[in-house]
């Protein structure tokens, strides 16, 4: 599983990244987690708000910081 955090590196982006790592740890997922800060790349995902969460090249959330529980639910589907 490949997970990307789309954003500028702001505090909201960092909070989402921390929550994603916690959720993956709780689910025992071996996921590659990367940050994407290149605006041209971010625009290619057609997101209207940052931070955004992308799992296996599919945008699953944009414009908000998901909680660990919300991320865990999304990743376990």
C-alpha positions in Angstrom: 0.0 0.0 0.0 1.3 3.4 -1.0 0.1 6.5 0.9 0.7 10.1 0.0 0.1 13.2 2.0 -0.5 16.1 -0.4 0.3 19.5 1.0 2.8 22.3 1.6 4.4 20.9 4.8 2.2 23.1 7.1 1.1 22.1 10.6 -2.1 20.5 9.3 -0.1 18.4 6.8 2.2 17.2 9.6 -0.8 16.4 11.8 -2.3 14.3 9.1 1.0 12.5 8.5 1.3 11.7 12.2 -2.3 10.4 12.3 -1.7 8.2 9.2 1.4 6.7 10.8 -0.5 5.9 14.0 -3.4 4.4 12.1 -1.0 2.2 10.0 0.8 1.1 13.2 -2.5 0.2 14.9 -3.5 -1.8 11.8 0.0 -3.4 11.4 0.1 -2.1 7.8 3.4 -2.1 6.0 2.6 1.0 4.0 5.0 3.4 2.2 4.1 6.9 3.4 5.4 9.9 1.5 4.8 13.6 1.4 4.1 15.3 -1.9 4.9 19.0 -1.9 5.3 19.6 -5.6 2.4 21.8 -6.6 2.3 20.6 -10.1 2.0 17.0 -8.8 -0.6 18.0 -6.3 -2.7 19.8 -9.0 -2.7 16.6 -11.0 -4.8 14.9 -8.3 -7.6 17.6 -8.8 -7.9 18.3 -5.1 -9.6 21.5 -3.9 -8.3 21.6 -0.4 -5.1 20.6 1.4 -4.0 18.5 3.1 -5.2 15.6 1.0 -4.7 11.9 1.6 -4.0 9.6 -1.4 -4.0 5.8 -1.0 -2.8 3.7 -4.0 -3.2 6.8 -6.3 -6.9 7.3 -5.2 -7.8 10.5 -3.3 -9.7 9.5 -0.2 -9.8 12.8 1.7 -9.1 16.5 1.0 -9.2 19.7 2.9 -9.2 18.3 6.5 -7.1 16.5 9.0 -8.6 13.1 9.6 -8.5 11.5 13.0 -6.6 8.3 13.6 -9.9 6.5 13.9 -11.2 7.9 10.6 -8.0 6.9 8.8 -8.1 3.5 10.4 -11.6 3.0 9.1 -10.7 4.1 5.6 -7.6 2.0 5.4 -9.3 -1.2 6.7 -11.9 -1.2 3.8 
